[in-house]
Amino acid sequence: MTNLEKHSEALKTLEQNLAIYKESIREIAEEVLQHEVSKYPLFIASEKPVNLGKMIIDKEELALEFSIYASTLEEFVARNLISGEKLNDFRKAFKDPRSFVCIFALLGDDAGFIFSPYDE
């Protein structure tokens, strides 16, 4: 199995997992926005525990493949996951957080941002 095939399977699994808890994520994103914690709520999807953000969905409790952690752009910048020089580019690419969830997907040794609409 190639890396592309492996990631394609993982992305399909992540999509299936997201369908289950997207509304919970949406509620948390809305709280982040309403309480002015950040204009950029981010969520981390990981098959393994991570030391980033706050776990909001434990895959073990729900018998799923991905745990979800809530974070913000500010935490990503503070931890140098997004450099200052890329900050403006990221903000321009960021989609409306009331319509799209921004997922930082950790797939094996690879990672990347995915924007998925709440309503499909």
N, C-alpha and C positions, 0 to 999 in steps of 0.2 A: 504494500500500500504506500503510495507516495504521500508526501506532506500535504499536497493540495487535496487529495482524497480524504486524508485524515481530518484536515481542517474543515472540509466540506461536510463531513459527517458530524463533526463537533458543532458547526454552525447550525445545522438542521436540528440537532438536539437542543442547542441553546434557544432557537426559535420556538421549539415545542415547550421548553421550560418557561420562556417569557410569556407565552400565551396563558399559562396558568397563573402567573403572579404579576402581570403587567399592571392591573388596577391597583394593587398594593404599592407598587413602585410609583405609579402616578400620584397617589395620595401623599407619599413622602416627598416627591418632587414639589408638589403644590405647597406643602408645609414649609419647605426650604425657601420657596419663593415668597410666600405670604409673610413669613417671619424675617424676611430679608437677610437670611443666613448667607445666601449667594444668589446671583442671577444665573449661575451655571451649575445646576445639580448634575452630578455624574454618578453612575452606578458601575460597580465592578462585578463582572461575572467570572467566577473561578471554580475550577474543579478541585483545587487544593486551597487550604487556608492561606489568607494573605494578611499582612500587617498594614492595611490601608483602609481607611474609612471605618464604618461601623457595620457589622453584619446585621442585615435586616431579614434575610431569608436563609435558613440553614438547610442545606440540601439533605442532610441526614434526617432531619425531622420530617421532611416532605417526601423522602425517597426519590429525589431528583438528582441530576448530574451536576448542577451548578448551584453554588451558594452566591448570594447577592449581597454586596456591601454598598452602603450609601456614602458618597463623598462629595467634594466640590472641586471646582477648578482651582480654587485657592489652595487646597491641600495638595493637588497635583503640582502646582507651581512651587509651593514650599518644600516639597520633597524632590524637586528637580526632575519630575517626570515629564513636565512640559517646561521647556526653557523659556526665559524671558523674551528671547528673539522670536520664538514661535507663538507667543501669546496672542498677538493680534491676528495672526493667521487662524489660530484655533477659534478665537471669538467670532471671526467672520464666517467660519465653517459651521459653527454651532447653530443648530436648528432650534426653533421655538420650543422651549422646555415644557410648555403646556400641551403641545401636540406630539412631540417626539421624546422618547427616552434616549439618553446618551449612555451607551454601554461601553465600558472599557473591557473588552473580552480577552481573557488570558487563556490561550489555547496552547497547551504544551509549553514550548519555549518561545512562542510567538505571542504578540499582543497587538491589539489595535482597537480603534474606536468604531462603533457602529451606531447609527441613528436609526431607530425603529419607531414607526408611527404607533401611537397608542390605539388609534382606531384604524382598522383595516377593512 
